């Protein structure tokens, strides 16, 4: 189908998994400057707008991505946790782009379909097409590769089986899994992957994305969603990348009594995985330039949720604290201000509306997502006055300074993020009126939905 827009732009969406917002070389953070090297993402920030106040709508892979795809907040997206798939009958921005004449391609782990989603050994499944994609090299997430021990269940494990590397990779992950669930407690392995770097999961994902750009003829509009499986745990960078951070000192985790894990080594590994992804960001952007499409391509860098990295004695995500819910967001492209840092309150779902407006398509009137386009052009200051984020047993609302967390089974908590970025001083008793106002607004923002488990 020809594209309805006379001069449609391309859309390159760079979307790693579990990248906390303050782990960028260009990011200043109240948690301490992090010595991670991300020169290519930093260069993207110099070309565009970096958002310092972007939060996910749910800090868990499947709900975050379903909310993003549908333009709906958590309580309306139909995916309450990682045990659910996005209904392929639901409207989403992928289908709208496809119907507008775009190639809609994905590499890596979009996490919109669970369980049997990876059965396409060529990277394609019927469900991927039903979601709106026209092309796919769809791989499983990092831990899901354990399902491919006897025979491959996704395109990445099929690759490792062909290369004679599957058994080694599976054995490594089984060992790591036994440690993190062992009798000693939650012990995280700090050894590098035994895989050569060219066969590491992030490299496979990015190489797949690059293959699309290498074979598509210039001129046809495309949307390419690059879903890096990292820096999601396990913290297993290739040895080549791990060595680059030997002896580098990172800020220690705060408010933790975890003496089981080597926090510095884990943080060095996390940084090493990040640096590897950053190198591929540079290669993908260079390929856009090589194709002569730099002036008509929007490039977006973001993540589905953050990573606690031992802060508060916690790992991974799924909790309402800032390292878990606060995510990076950088947008560059034609008409976007260059080198601007914005503290506007934006939600991850706003990208779905933004992609549609870039493509000249109308945003469905029932979506919760709001386009960032006027913000990016410097034409708008106020985007949202509050943000909402939630998961099964809790929900939060914030105006960027104060943040109220309501729980299903414990008392609420209120924090002043300006004075207390670590969220250690609960102001619930001192700020009764503010709590009441925030709670009422939270109910309003959730459009009258019930409390927790009615999604």
C-alpha positions as CSV (number, residue, x, y, z in Angstrom):
1,X,0.0,0.0,0.0
2,X,1.5,3.4,-0.9
3,X,2.1,5.7,2.1
4,X,-0.6,8.3,2.6
5,X,1.9,11.0,3.6
6,X,3.6,12.6,0.6
7,X,7.0,12.7,2.3
8,X,6.9,10.2,5.1
9,X,9.8,10.1,7.5
10,X,11.5,7.0,8.7
11,X,11.4,6.0,12.4
12,X,14.3,4.2,14.1
13,X,13.3,3.1,17.6
14,X,16.2,2.0,19.8
15,X,14.8,0.2,22.8
16,X,17.1,-1.7,25.2
17,X,15.6,-3.7,28.1
18,X,16.1,-2.7,31.7
19,X,18.2,0.5,31.2
20,X,17.8,2.8,34.2
21,X,17.6,6.5,33.3
22,X,20.7,7.8,35.1
23,X,23.1,5.3,33.4
24,X,24.1,7.5,30.4
25,X,27.3,9.4,29.9
26,X,25.4,12.5,29.2
27,X,23.1,12.3,32.2
28,X,23.5,14.2,35.5
29,X,21.9,12.3,38.4
30,X,21.1,12.9,42.1
31,X,22.4,9.4,42.7
32,X,26.0,10.3,41.7
33,X,27.8,10.6,38.4
34,X,28.0,7.2,36.7
35,X,31.3,6.5,34.8
36,X,29.6,4.7,32.0
37,X,30.7,5.4,28.4
38,X,27.8,6.0,25.9
39,X,29.4,8.3,23.3
40,X,27.0,7.4,20.5
41,X,23.9,7.9,22.6
42,X,25.4,11.1,23.9
43,X,25.9,12.3,20.3
44,X,22.2,11.6,19.7
45,X,21.3,13.8,22.7
46,X,23.4,16.6,21.2
47,X,21.4,16.3,18.0
48,X,18.0,16.3,19.8
49,X,16.0,16.5,23.0
50,X,16.8,14.5,26.1
51,X,14.0,14.1,28.6
52,X,15.0,13.9,32.3
53,X,11.5,13.2,33.6
54,X,10.3,10.2,31.5
55,X,8.7,7.4,33.5
56,X,7.4,4.0,32.3
57,X,3.7,3.2,32.8
58,X,4.6,-0.1,34.4
59,X,8.1,-1.3,35.4
60,X,7.8,-4.8,33.9
61,X,8.5,-5.9,30.4
62,X,5.2,-7.1,29.0
63,X,2.9,-4.5,30.6
64,X,5.3,-1.6,29.7
65,X,5.4,-2.7,26.1
66,X,1.7,-3.4,25.8
67,X,0.9,0.0,27.2
68,X,3.3,1.6,24.7
69,X,1.9,-0.3,21.7
70,X,-1.7,0.5,22.5
71,X,-1.2,4.0,23.7
72,X,-3.1,3.0,26.9
73,X,-2.0,3.3,30.5
74,X,-1.5,0.1,32.5
75,X,-5.0,-0.3,33.7
76,X,-6.4,-0.2,30.1
77,X,-3.7,-2.1,28.1
78,X,-4.9,-5.6,29.0
79,X,-1.6,-7.0,30.1
80,X,-1.3,-7.0,33.9
81,X,2.1,-8.9,34.1
82,X,4.6,-11.0,32.2
83,X,2.2,-14.0,32.1
84,X,0.0,-12.3,29.5
85,X,0.2,-11.5,25.8
86,X,-1.1,-8.4,24.1
87,X,-4.4,-9.2,22.3
88,X,-3.6,-9.3,18.6
89,X,-7.1,-7.8,17.9
90,X,-6.3,-4.6,19.9
91,X,-5.6,-1.5,17.9
92,X,-2.0,-0.3,18.2
93,X,0.4,2.1,16.6
94,X,2.1,-0.7,14.6
95,X,-1.0,-1.5,12.8
96,X,-1.7,2.1,12.0
97,X,1.8,2.6,10.6
98,X,1.4,-0.6,8.5
99,X,-1.9,0.5,7.2
100,X,-0.4,3.9,6.3
101,X,2.1,2.1,4.0
102,X,5.1,1.7,6.3
103,X,7.4,-1.3,6.5
104,X,7.0,-2.2,10.2
105,X,10.0,-4.3,11.3
106,X,11.3,-5.6,14.6
107,X,14.5,-7.2,15.7
108,X,15.2,-8.6,19.2
109,X,12.7,-9.0,22.0
110,X,9.5,-6.9,21.7
111,X,7.8,-9.0,24.4
112,X,4.3,-8.4,23.1
113,X,3.5,-12.1,22.9
114,X,4.5,-14.6,25.6
115,X,4.8,-18.4,26.0
116,X,4.8,-19.8,22.5
117,X,5.8,-16.5,20.9
118,X,9.3,-17.6,19.9
119,X,8.4,-20.7,17.9
120,X,9.3,-19.1,14.6
121,X,12.9,-20.3,14.0
122,X,13.2,-17.8,11.1
123,X,12.2,-14.9,13.4
124,X,8.6,-14.7,12.2
125,X,5.3,-16.0,13.7
126,X,1.7,-15.5,12.7
127,X,1.1,-13.5,15.8
128,X,3.8,-11.0,15.0
129,X,2.1,-10.3,11.7
130,X,-1.3,-10.0,13.5
131,X,0.3,-7.3,15.7
132,X,1.1,-5.2,12.7
133,X,4.7,-6.1,11.8
134,X,5.5,-6.7,8.2
135,X,9.0,-8.1,8.9
136,X,10.6,-9.7,11.9
137,X,13.7,-11.2,13.4
138,X,12.0,-11.9,16.7
139,X,14.1,-13.5,19.4
140,X,13.5,-14.6,23.0
141,X,14.6,-12.6,26.1
142,X,17.8,-13.6,27.9
143,X,16.5,-16.1,30.4
144,X,13.9,-17.5,27.9
145,X,16.8,-19.0,26.0
146,X,16.8,-21.8,28.6
147,X,13.8,-23.1,26.9
148,X,15.9,-24.0,23.8
149,X,18.2,-26.6,25.5
150,X,17.1,-29.6,23.5
151,X,16.0,-27.9,20.3
152,X,15.8,-24.2,19.5
153,X,12.6,-22.2,20.1
154,X,13.6,-18.9,18.7
155,X,15.8,-17.5,15.9
156,X,18.7,-16.7,18.3
157,X,18.9,-20.2,19.8
158,X,18.6,-21.6,16.3
159,X,21.7,-19.5,15.5
160,X,23.6,-20.8,18.6
161,X,22.7,-24.4,17.8
162,X,24.0,-24.0,14.2
163,X,27.3,-22.5,15.6
164,X,27.7,-25.3,18.1
165,X,27.4,-22.8,21.0
166,X,24.0,-23.7,22.4
167,X,25.1,-26.2,25.0
168,X,27.8,-23.9,26.4
169,X,25.3,-21.0,26.6
170,X,22.6,-23.1,28.3
171,X,25.1,-24.6,30.8
172,X,26.2,-21.0,31.7
173,X,22.7,-19.8,32.3
174,X,21.7,-22.9,34.3
175,X,24.7,-22.2,36.6
176,X,23.7,-18.5,37.0
177,X,20.1,-19.4,37.7
178,X,21.0,-21.9,40.4
179,X,23.1,-19.2,42.1
180,X,20.4,-16.5,42.1
181,X,17.9,-19.0,43.6
182,X,20.3,-20.8,45.8
183,X,20.2,-21.5,49.6
184,X,22.7,-18.7,50.2
185,X,20.3,-16.1,48.9
186,X,20.1,-13.9,45.8
187,X,23.7,-14.3,44.6
188,X,24.4,-12.8,41.1
189,X,27.2,-14.2,39.0
190,X,29.7,-11.7,37.8
191,X,31.6,-13.8,35.2
192,X,31.4,-12.8,31.5
193,X,29.4,-14.8,29.0
194,X,31.5,-17.7,27.5
195,X,30.1,-16.7,24.1
196,X,32.3,-14.9,21.6
197,X,31.1,-11.3,21.3
198,X,29.8,-11.7,17.7
199,X,27.3,-14.4,19.0
200,X,26.2,-12.4,22.1
201,X,22.4,-11.7,22.3
202,X,22.6,-7.9,21.9
203,X,25.0,-8.2,18.9
204,X,22.7,-10.7,17.3
205,X,19.8,-8.4,17.7
206,X,21.6,-5.4,16.3
207,X,23.1,-7.3,13.4
208,X,19.5,-8.4,12.5
209,X,18.4,-4.8,12.6
210,X,21.3,-3.8,10.4
211,X,20.3,-6.5,7.9
212,X,17.0,-4.7,7.3
213,X,18.6,-1.4,6.6
214,X,21.1,-3.1,4.3
215,X,18.5,-4.7,2.1
216,X,15.7,-2.2,2.0
217,X,15.6,0.1,-1.0
218,X,15.8,3.8,-0.1
219,X,12.6,5.8,-0.5
220,X,10.1,3.4,1.1
221,X,9.1,4.6,4.6
222,X,10.1,2.3,7.4
223,X,9.7,1.9,11.1
224,X,12.4,-0.3,12.7
225,X,12.0,-1.3,16.4
226,X,15.4,-2.5,17.8
227,X,14.6,-4.4,21.0
228,X,18.0,-5.1,22.6
229,X,17.7,-7.9,25.1
230,X,20.3,-6.2,27.3
231,X,21.3,-4.7,29.7
232,X,18.7,-6.9,31.3
233,X,20.2,-9.4,33.8
234,X,22.0,-11.7,34.0
235,X,24.9,-9.3,34.1
236,X,27.0,-11.3,31.6
237,X,28.8,-9.0,29.2
238,X,31.3,-10.4,26.7
239,X,34.8,-10.5,28.2
240,X,36.0,-8.0,25.7
241,X,33.6,-5.4,27.1
242,X,34.0,-6.5,30.7
243,X,37.7,-5.8,30.6
244,X,37.1,-2.2,29.6
245,X,35.8,-1.5,33.1
246,X,38.5,-3.2,35.1
247,X,39.1,-1.1,38.2
248,X,36.4,1.6,37.4
249,X,34.7,2.8,40.6
250,X,30.9,3.3,40.5
251,X,28.6,4.9,43.1
252,X,27.7,2.3,45.7
253,X,24.1,1.2,46.1
254,X,22.2,3.2,48.7
255,X,20.1,1.9,51.7
256,X,21.3,-1.7,51.3
257,X,22.6,-4.3,53.7
258,X,23.3,-6.8,51.0
259,X,26.8,-8.2,51.7
260,X,26.4,-11.2,49.5
261,X,27.0,-9.6,46.2
262,X,30.0,-7.8,44.7
263,X,28.2,-4.5,43.9
264,X,31.1,-2.9,42.1
265,X,31.6,-5.9,39.8
266,X,27.9,-6.1,39.0
267,X,27.8,-2.4,38.2
268,X,30.9,-2.7,36.0
269,X,29.2,-5.6,34.1
270,X,26.0,-3.5,33.7
271,X,28.1,-0.7,32.3
272,X,29.9,-3.0,30.0
273,X,26.6,-4.3,28.5
274,X,25.5,-0.7,28.1
275,X,28.7,0.2,26.2
276,X,28.2,-2.7,23.9
277,X,24.7,-1.6,23.0
278,X,25.9,2.0,22.6
279,X,28.4,0.8,19.9
280,X,25.6,-0.7,17.9
281,X,23.6,2.5,18.3
282,X,26.4,4.2,16.5
283,X,26.5,1.6,13.7
284,X,22.8,1.8,13.1
285,X,22.8,5.6,13.0
286,X,25.8,5.5,10.6
287,X,23.8,3.1,8.4
288,X,20.9,5.6,8.2
289,X,23.4,8.3,7.2
290,X,25.0,5.9,4.6
291,X,21.6,5.4,3.1
292,X,21.2,9.2,2.7
293,X,18.2,9.2,5.0
294,X,19.5,11.2,8.0
295,X,17.4,14.3,7.2
296,X,14.2,12.3,7.0
297,X,14.7,9.9,9.9
298,X,13.5,10.3,13.5
299,X,15.7,8.4,16.0
300,X,14.3,7.6,19.4
301,X,16.2,6.0,22.3
302,X,14.3,4.8,25.4
303,X,13.8,1.7,27.6
304,X,10.9,-0.2,29.0
305,X,11.9,0.2,32.7
306,X,14.9,0.6,34.9
307,X,17.0,-1.6,37.2
308,X,17.4,-1.3,40.9
309,X,21.1,-2.5,40.8
310,X,21.1,-3.2,44.6
311,X,19.6,0.1,45.7
312,X,17.5,-0.5,48.8
313,X,18.8,-4.0,48.7
314,X,16.7,-4.7,45.6
315,X,17.5,-6.1,42.1
316,X,15.7,-5.9,38.8
317,X,12.5,-3.9,38.5
318,X,8.7,-4.2,39.3
319,X,8.8,-1.8,42.3
320,X,7.7,1.8,42.5
321,X,11.1,3.3,43.3
322,X,12.8,5.7,40.8
323,X,15.6,3.4,39.6
324,X,12.8,1.0,38.5
325,X,10.3,3.4,37.0
326,X,12.4,6.3,35.7
327,X,13.7,5.6,32.1
328,X,15.9,7.4,29.6
329,X,14.4,9.1,26.5
330,X,16.2,10.9,23.7
331,X,14.6,12.0,20.4
332,X,16.4,13.4,17.4
333,X,15.3,14.1,13.8
334,X,14.0,16.7,11.4
335,X,12.4,19.7,13.1
336,X,13.6,18.6,16.6
337,X,15.5,21.1,18.7
338,X,19.2,20.2,19.0
339,X,21.1,19.9,22.3
340,X,18.0,20.6,24.5
341,X,17.3,19.0,27.9
342,X,13.7,19.0,28.9
343,X,12.2,18.3,32.3
344,X,8.7,18.0,30.9
345,X,6.7,15.2,32.5
346,X,6.4,12.5,29.8
347,X,5.2,8.9,29.9
348,X,6.6,6.1,27.9
349,X,3.3,5.6,26.1
350,X,3.6,9.1,24.6
351,X,6.0,7.6,22.1
352,X,3.1,5.8,20.4
353,X,1.3,9.0,19.7
354,X,4.5,10.7,18.7
355,X,5.3,8.1,16.1
356,X,1.9,8.5,14.5
357,X,2.2,12.3,14.4
358,X,5.6,12.0,12.8
359,X,4.1,9.8,10.1
360,X,1.2,12.2,9.6
361,X,-1.4,9.9,11.1
362,X,-4.1,10.8,13.5
363,X,-3.8,9.7,17.1
364,X,-6.9,7.7,18.2
365,X,-9.0,10.0,20.5
366,X,-9.5,7.3,23.2
367,X,-5.7,6.9,23.8
368,X,-4.0,8.0,26.9
369,X,-0.8,8.8,25.0
370,X,0.0,12.4,24.1
371,X,2.3,13.3,21.2
372,X,5.6,14.9,22.1
373,X,5.9,16.7,18.7
374,X,5.2,20.2,19.9
375,X,7.6,19.7,22.8
376,X,10.3,18.5,20.5
377,X,9.9,21.6,18.3
378,X,10.0,24.0,21.2
379,X,6.4,25.0,20.8
380,X,5.0,23.6,24.0
381,X,6.1,23.9,27.7
382,X,3.4,22.1,29.5
383,X,2.8,18.5,28.4
384,X,1.4,16.7,31.5
385,X,1.1,17.9,35.0
386,X,1.2,14.4,36.5
387,X,2.4,10.9,35.6
388,X,0.9,7.6,36.5
389,X,2.7,4.3,36.9
390,X,1.4,1.0,38.3
391,X,1.7,-2.7,38.7
392,X,-0.4,-5.4,40.3
393,X,-0.1,-4.4,44.0
394,X,0.7,-0.7,43.8
395,X,0.2,2.5,41.8
396,X,1.9,5.9,41.9
397,X,1.3,9.4,40.8
398,X,3.9,12.2,40.6
399,X,4.1,15.8,39.5
400,X,7.9,15.5,39.2
401,X,8.5,16.7,42.7
402,X,6.1,14.9,45.0
403,X,5.3,11.3,44.5
404,X,2.5,9.3,46.1
405,X,2.6,5.5,46.2
406,X,-0.6,3.6,47.1
407,X,-0.3,-0.1,48.0
408,X,-2.9,-2.8,48.0
409,X,-1.9,-4.2,51.4
410,X,0.2,-1.6,53.2
411,X,0.0,2.1,54.1
412,X,0.7,4.7,51.3
413,X,3.9,6.7,51.1
414,X,4.7,10.3,50.0
415,X,8.1,11.5,49.0
416,X,9.6,14.8,47.9
417,X,11.9,13.8,45.1
418,X,13.7,17.2,45.0
419,X,14.9,17.0,48.6
420,X,14.9,13.2,49.0
421,X,15.8,11.6,45.6
422,X,16.4,8.2,47.3
423,X,12.8,8.2,48.6
424,X,13.8,7.5,52.2
425,X,11.7,10.1,54.1
426,X,8.0,9.3,54.1
427,X,6.0,12.5,54.4
428,X,2.6,10.8,54.6
429,X,1.8,12.2,58.1
430,X,3.1,15.7,57.5
431,X,1.3,16.4,54.2
432,X,-2.3,15.1,54.7
433,X,-3.8,17.6,52.3
434,X,-1.3,16.9,49.5
435,X,-1.9,13.2,50.0
436,X,-5.6,13.7,49.7
437,X,-5.3,15.8,46.6
438,X,-2.9,13.3,44.9
439,X,-5.0,10.4,45.7
440,X,-8.1,12.0,44.2
441,X,-6.1,12.9,41.1
442,X,-4.8,9.4,40.8
443,X,-8.4,8.1,40.8
444,X,-9.3,10.6,38.1
445,X,-6.3,9.8,35.9
446,X,-7.2,6.1,36.0
447,X,-10.6,7.0,34.4
448,X,-12.6,5.5,37.2
449,X,-11.0,2.0,37.1
450,X,-11.2,-0.3,40.1
451,X,-8.2,-0.6,42.4
452,X,-5.6,-3.3,41.4
453,X,-6.5,-6.6,39.8
454,X,-9.2,-5.5,37.4
455,X,-6.9,-5.1,34.3
